[in-house]
């Protein structure tokens, strides 16, 4: 049975285009959404500063980081790697992982698959501003999307 694609036209974005929002300390700029890719994946640019990152966690979707600028220390499972510009780190679904920015700032492309998982990032961006005051809300959102903090 042939698949009917919802979107069948090209998309071009300039470097400063896309919807930007804050997710905790990260600035995330949506480049391609679920609607743009027929639900296969979402693509976003993530920027942040030294010391920021994500604690060890797991979730039922895949993430791929392509580092554009800066230096990240990424842990996936029991493997730890320092990634610099041009590096790729792929996180399989349900793998325990986290990262920390080692350089003054960093910028990476983040691919999320399936694209429906982008709803987690959007909801955290809308509802959580600080983990010290919003931890209960964060835990509710994590439970809703199957994300487990370690």
C-alpha positions in Angstrom: 0.0 0.0 0.0 1.6 3.3 -1.0 2.2 5.9 1.7 0.5 9.3 1.2 2.8 12.1 2.2 1.2 15.2 3.7 4.0 17.6 2.8 5.7 17.2 -0.5 7.4 20.5 -1.1 10.9 21.7 -0.2 11.7 23.9 2.8 14.5 26.4 2.9 15.4 28.3 6.1 18.0 30.9 6.6 20.4 30.6 9.6 18.3 33.0 11.7 14.9 31.4 10.8 12.8 29.0 12.8 10.7 29.4 16.0 13.1 29.9 19.0 12.1 29.1 22.6 13.7 28.5 25.9 13.9 25.1 27.5 15.5 25.6 30.8 18.9 27.1 29.9 18.9 25.9 26.3 17.7 28.1 23.4 16.1 25.8 20.9 15.2 26.9 17.4 12.8 24.6 15.6 14.1 24.1 12.0 11.9 21.2 10.8 8.8 20.1 12.7 6.7 16.9 12.6 4.4 18.5 10.1 7.4 19.3 7.8 8.7 15.7 7.8 5.5 13.7 7.8 6.2 12.8 11.4 9.5 11.0 10.7 11.8 13.4 12.6 12.2 16.9 13.9 15.3 19.1 13.6 16.3 21.9 16.0 19.3 24.0 16.7 20.3 23.9 20.4 22.6 26.7 21.9 23.7 27.1 25.5 26.7 28.2 27.6 29.4 26.7 29.7 28.4 24.3 32.4 24.9 23.8 31.1 23.6 20.5 29.8 21.2 17.7 30.7 21.5 15.3 33.6 21.5 11.5 32.9 18.1 10.5 31.6 16.4 8.1 29.2 13.4 8.4 26.9 11.6 6.3 24.3 12.8 8.4 21.3 16.1 8.7 19.5 18.3 11.8 19.5 21.3 12.7 17.3 23.6 15.6 18.1 25.7 17.1 15.3 28.0 19.6 17.0 28.4 22.9 15.0 30.4 24.9 17.5 32.0 24.4 20.9 32.8 21.3 23.0 30.4 18.9 24.7 31.0 16.0 27.1 28.4 13.4 26.2 27.7 10.2 28.0 25.7 7.5 26.4 25.3 4.4 28.6 28.8 3.8 30.1 30.6 5.5 27.3 31.8 9.1 27.6 33.1 11.2 24.8 34.3 14.8 24.3 32.7 16.0 21.1 33.9 19.0 19.1 32.6 20.8 16.0 31.8 18.2 13.3 31.3 15.4 15.8 28.1 13.3 15.8 26.6 11.5 18.8 23.6 9.2 18.3 21.5 8.3 21.3 19.3 5.2 20.7 15.8 5.1 22.2 15.8 4.3 26.0 19.6 4.7 26.3 20.7 6.5 29.5 22.5 9.7 28.4 23.4 13.2 29.4 25.7 16.0 28.3 27.6 19.0 29.6 29.0 22.0 27.7 32.7 22.4 28.3 33.4 25.4 26.1 32.2 29.0 26.6 29.2 28.2 24.4 28.1 25.5 22.1 25.7 25.1 19.2 24.4 21.7 17.9 21.8 20.4 15.5 19.5 18.0 17.3 17.5 15.4 15.3 14.6 13.8 17.2 12.9 10.7 15.9 10.0 10.1 15.8 9.0 13.7 15.5 6.1 13.4 17.9 8.7 13.6 20.7 9.2 17.3 20.0 6.1 17.8 22.0 8.1 17.0 25.2 10.6 19.8 24.5 7.8 22.3 23.7 5.9 21.5 26.8 8.9 21.8 29.1 9.7 25.1 27.4 6.2 26.4 28.0 5.8 25.1 31.6 9.2 24.8 33.3 11.5 27.8 33.9 13.6 26.5 36.8 14.0 23.0 38.1 14.4 24.2 41.7 10.9 25.7 41.7 9.2 23.6 38.9 10.5 20.1 39.7 7.0 18.7 40.3 5.8 20.1 36.9 8.9 18.6 35.3 8.3 15.2 36.8 4.7 15.3 35.5 5.9 16.1 32.0 8.6 13.4 32.2 6.0 10.8 33.2 3.6 11.9 30.4 6.3 11.3 27.7 8.2 8.3 29.3 11.3 10.3 30.2 13.2 9.0 33.3 15.7 11.2 35.2 18.5 9.1 36.6 
